[in-house]
Amino acid sequence: MKMLEYCQRILSKVSFDRHLFAKELAKSIKRLELSDVQRLRLWCHEQFGQRYEDIINASFSARLAV
């Protein structure tokens, strides 16, 4: 769970920039186990869904399809 919290903290800090957010989200998804990826997905939609819905959906659909 600590890695999930770390990823959330990083994403919060880079959320001002679309490119950085997308890059850090991709790295976070690769680092986490599948159960934590699902938790991160829900958190991302709650926190950033209005602003970055396209990035969130694309990033997670690529990971969950594998």
Backbone as JSON Lines, residues from 0, in Angstrom:
{"i":0,"aa":"M","n":[0.82,-1.2,0.0],"ca":[0.0,0.0,0.0],"c":[0.86,1.26,0.0]}
{"i":1,"aa":"K","n":[2.06,1.17,0.5],"ca":[2.91,2.35,0.54],"c":[3.27,2.85,-0.86]}
{"i":2,"aa":"M","n":[3.48,1.95,-1.8],"ca":[3.8,2.36,-3.16],"c":[2.61,3.1,-3.78]}
{"i":3,"aa":"L","n":[1.42,2.65,-3.48],"ca":[0.21,3.32,-3.98],"c":[0.16,4.75,-3.44]}
{"i":4,"aa":"E","n":[0.43,4.92,-2.16],"ca":[0.41,6.26,-1.56],"c":[1.5,7.14,-2.19]}
{"i":5,"aa":"Y","n":[2.64,6.56,-2.44],"ca":[3.74,7.3,-3.09],"c":[3.3,7.78,-4.48]}
{"i":6,"aa":"C","n":[2.72,6.89,-5.25],"ca":[2.26,7.23,-6.6],"c":[1.21,8.32,-6.56]}
{"i":7,"aa":"Q","n":[0.29,8.24,-5.6],"ca":[-0.73,9.27,-5.46],"c":[-0.11,10.62,-5.14]}
{"i":8,"aa":"R","n":[0.88,10.62,-4.29],"ca":[1.55,11.87,-3.93],"c":[2.23,12.49,-5.14]}
{"i":9,"aa":"I","n":[2.93,11.66,-5.92],"ca":[3.62,12.16,-7.12],"c":[2.61,12.71,-8.12]}
{"i":10,"aa":"L","n":[1.54,11.98,-8.35],"ca":[0.53,12.44,-9.31],"c":[-0.11,13.75,-8.88]}
{"i":11,"aa":"S","n":[-0.32,13.91,-7.59],"ca":[-0.86,15.18,-7.09],"c":[0.1,16.33,-7.37]}
{"i":12,"aa":"K","n":[1.38,16.07,-7.2],"ca":[2.37,17.12,-7.38],"c":[2.57,17.53,-8.84]}
{"i":13,"aa":"V","n":[2.36,16.61,-9.77],"ca":[2.57,16.92,-11.19],"c":[1.26,17.2,-11.93]}
{"i":14,"aa":"S","n":[0.17,17.26,-11.21],"ca":[-1.14,17.4,-11.87],"c":[-1.34,18.74,-12.57]}
{"i":15,"aa":"F","n":[-0.43,19.67,-12.38],"ca":[-0.53,20.97,-13.05],"c":[-0.19,20.89,-14.54]}
{"i":16,"aa":"D","n":[0.45,19.78,-14.97],"ca":[0.93,19.65,-16.35],"c":[0.44,18.34,-16.95]}
{"i":17,"aa":"R","n":[-0.26,18.42,-18.07],"ca":[-0.8,17.21,-18.73],"c":[0.26,16.19,-19.08]}
{"i":18,"aa":"H","n":[1.36,16.68,-19.66],"ca":[2.42,15.77,-20.09],"c":[3.05,15.04,-18.9]}
{"i":19,"aa":"L","n":[3.39,15.78,-17.87],"ca":[3.97,15.15,-16.68],"c":[3.0,14.18,-16.01]}
{"i":20,"aa":"F","n":[1.74,14.58,-15.95],"ca":[0.73,13.71,-15.35],"c":[0.64,12.39,-16.1]}
{"i":21,"aa":"A","n":[0.57,12.46,-17.42],"ca":[0.48,11.25,-18.24],"c":[1.71,10.37,-18.06]}
{"i":22,"aa":"K","n":[2.87,10.98,-18.04],"ca":[4.13,10.25,-17.89],"c":[4.2,9.55,-16.52]}
{"i":23,"aa":"E","n":[3.87,10.28,-15.47],"ca":[3.93,9.71,-14.11],"c":[2.83,8.68,-13.9]}
{"i":24,"aa":"L","n":[1.68,8.87,-14.52],"ca":[0.61,7.88,-14.4],"c":[1.04,6.57,-15.04]}
{"i":25,"aa":"A","n":[1.65,6.63,-16.21],"ca":[2.14,5.42,-16.88],"c":[3.17,4.7,-16.02]}
{"i":26,"aa":"K","n":[4.08,5.45,-15.43],"ca":[5.1,4.84,-14.55],"c":[4.45,4.22,-13.32]}
{"i":27,"aa":"S","n":[3.47,4.89,-12.76],"ca":[2.79,4.38,-11.58],"c":[2.07,3.07,-11.88]}
{"i":28,"aa":"I","n":[1.4,3.01,-13.02],"ca":[0.66,1.81,-13.4],"c":[1.61,0.63,-13.57]}
{"i":29,"aa":"K","n":[2.79,0.87,-14.11],"ca":[3.77,-0.21,-14.28],"c":[4.32,-0.71,-12.95]}
{"i":30,"aa":"R","n":[4.46,0.19,-11.98],"ca":[5.05,-0.16,-10.69],"c":[4.12,-0.96,-9.78]}
{"i":31,"aa":"L","n":[2.83,-0.73,-9.91],"ca":[1.87,-1.28,-8.95],"c":[1.37,-2.66,-9.34]}
{"i":32,"aa":"E","n":[0.96,-3.41,-8.32],"ca":[0.29,-4.68,-8.56],"c":[-1.14,-4.4,-9.02]}
{"i":33,"aa":"L","n":[-1.75,-5.38,-9.63],"ca":[-3.06,-5.18,-10.26],"c":[-4.11,-4.65,-9.28]}
{"i":34,"aa":"S","n":[-4.14,-5.17,-8.06],"ca":[-5.14,-4.7,-7.08],"c":[-4.94,-3.22,-6.76]}
{"i":35,"aa":"D","n":[-3.7,-2.78,-6.67],"ca":[-3.42,-1.38,-6.42],"c":[-3.67,-0.52,-7.65]}
{"i":36,"aa":"V","n":[-3.5,-1.09,-8.83],"ca":[-3.8,-0.36,-10.06],"c":[-5.28,0.0,-10.09]}
{"i":37,"aa":"Q","n":[-6.11,-0.92,-9.67],"ca":[-7.55,-0.64,-9.65],"c":[-7.89,0.44,-8.63]}
{"i":38,"aa":"R","n":[-7.23,0.41,-7.49],"ca":[-7.44,1.47,-6.49],"c":[-6.97,2.82,-7.02]}
{"i":39,"aa":"L","n":[-5.83,2.82,-7.71],"ca":[-5.31,4.05,-8.28],"c":[-6.26,4.61,-9.33]}
{"i":40,"aa":"R","n":[-6.84,3.73,-10.13],"ca":[-7.79,4.16,-11.16],"c":[-8.98,4.89,-10.54]}
{"i":41,"aa":"L","n":[-9.53,4.32,-9.5],"ca":[-10.66,4.97,-8.82],"c":[-10.25,6.33,-8.24]}
{"i":42,"aa":"W","n":[-9.09,6.36,-7.61],"ca":[-8.59,7.61,-7.02],"c":[-8.36,8.67,-8.09]}
{"i":43,"aa":"C","n":[-7.76,8.27,-9.21],"ca":[-7.51,9.22,-10.31],"c":[-8.8,9.81,-10.84]}
{"i":44,"aa":"H","n":[-9.81,8.97,-11.0],"ca":[-11.09,9.48,-11.49],"c":[-11.72,10.45,-10.49]}
{"i":45,"aa":"E","n":[-11.59,10.16,-9.19],"ca":[-12.14,11.05,-8.17],"c":[-11.39,12.38,-8.14]}
{"i":46,"aa":"Q","n":[-10.06,12.32,-8.21],"ca":[-9.25,13.51,-8.04],"c":[-9.09,14.34,-9.33]}
{"i":47,"aa":"F","n":[-8.93,13.65,-10.46],"ca":[-8.55,14.34,-11.69],"c":[-9.45,14.03,-12.88]}
{"i":48,"aa":"G","n":[-10.56,13.33,-12.64],"ca":[-11.43,12.9,-13.72],"c":[-11.95,14.04,-14.6]}
{"i":49,"aa":"Q","n":[-12.24,15.16,-13.99],"ca":[-12.76,16.3,-14.75],"c":[-11.72,16.85,-15.72]}
{"i":50,"aa":"R","n":[-10.48,16.91,-15.26],"ca":[-9.43,17.54,-16.05],"c":[-8.73,16.57,-17.0]}
{"i":51,"aa":"Y","n":[-8.49,15.35,-16.55],"ca":[-7.65,14.41,-17.32],"c":[-8.35,13.09,-17.64]}
{"i":52,"aa":"E","n":[-9.63,13.12,-17.83],"ca":[-10.37,11.88,-18.08],"c":[-9.82,11.11,-19.27]}
{"i":53,"aa":"D","n":[-9.44,11.8,-20.33],"ca":[-8.92,11.13,-21.53],"c":[-7.61,10.41,-21.23]}
{"i":54,"aa":"I","n":[-6.71,11.04,-20.48],"ca":[-5.43,10.43,-20.13],"c":[-5.65,9.23,-19.22]}
{"i":55,"aa":"I","n":[-6.51,9.39,-18.23],"ca":[-6.78,8.32,-17.27],"c":[-7.36,7.1,-17.98]}
{"i":56,"aa":"N","n":[-8.36,7.32,-18.79],"ca":[-9.0,6.19,-19.49],"c":[-8.02,5.48,-20.43]}
{"i":57,"aa":"A","n":[-7.24,6.23,-21.16],"ca":[-6.28,5.63,-22.09],"c":[-5.2,4.85,-21.35]}
{"i":58,"aa":"S","n":[-4.69,5.42,-20.28],"ca":[-3.62,4.77,-19.52],"c":[-4.06,3.48,-18.89]}
{"i":59,"aa":"F","n":[-5.23,3.49,-18.26],"ca":[-5.68,2.29,-17.57],"c":[-6.21,1.23,-18.53]}
{"i":60,"aa":"S","n":[-6.81,1.62,-19.62],"ca":[-7.31,0.6,-20.56],"c":[-6.13,-0.13,-21.19]}
{"i":61,"aa":"A","n":[-5.02,0.55,-21.4],"ca":[-3.82,-0.12,-21.95],"c":[-3.28,-1.14,-20.96]}
{"i":62,"aa":"R","n":[-3.25,-0.82,-19.68],"ca":[-2.71,-1.73,-18.64],"c":[-3.64,-2.88,-18.37]}
{"i":63,"aa":"L","n":[-4.93,-2.6,-18.29],"ca":[-5.88,-3.65,-17.92],"c":[-6.16,-4.59,-19.08]}
{"i":64,"aa":"A","n":[-5.81,-4.21,-20.28],"ca":[-6.0,-5.09,-21.44],"c":[-4.92,-6.16,-21.51]}
{"i":65,"aa":"V","n":[-3.8,-5.93,-20.83],"ca":[-2.66,-6.86,-20.87],"c":[-2.91,-8.06,-20.02]}
